[in-house]
């Protein structure tokens, strides 16, 4: 069953123009068709009562929880070839609660302010679509594109960054995530194609960040982000 994020007033449901177009012209909605709607984390079963104008009404509330006990904020460096969009899409499916795109010293992508705004708008659409497809109860929040220094100052209960040269042990990610309690927020940061510079890694440690290892193999930047999200989701789902 299709799911949309919408607003409601009493039993009346209001879709965005884009979702209304999708419902009417892509799904070929008919009067009586039922769809799921999420409003501020609450899930409802609704049905179409009119096509022109498009009107939906609530049938009944639904009890379903698709969110993780703890929150994962995934900070990723801008990547070439659209790989950052893959991080957003799959990261949303894996349960990330927020994304923080940033530019570090070894980042290949460099953007002017207008280009940042355009990319940010594109990111928002990707995250919203992935949240709907994966039956999330919330759309992950999205930070504007930050600098490395701004990312280091981003608030969270726990701060982790992937950097093999400083991580203790061959594979310490599960041990690191074990410290995250339900309701807390873990911010995980992954660098660009060339990784973090030694100076950036030192600065992160000085700011209280914990370096983590992702195992014996070297992962591509987008793979590293999704690997982090996968391990975090696996451990949280077991709680």
Buried (B, 14 or more C-beta within 10 A) or exposed (E): EBBBBBEBEEEEBBBEEEBBEBBBEEEEBEEEBEBBBBBEEEBBBBBBBEEEEBBBBBEEEEEEEBEBBBBBBBBBBBBEEEBBBBBBBBBBBBBBBBBBBBBBEBBEBEBEEEEBEEBBEBBBEBBBBBBBEBBBBBBBBBBEBBEBEBBBEBEBBBBBBBBBEBBEEEEBBEEBBEEBEEEEBBBBBBBBBEBBBEEBBEBBBEEEBBBBBBBEEEBEBBBBBBBBBBBBBEBBEEE
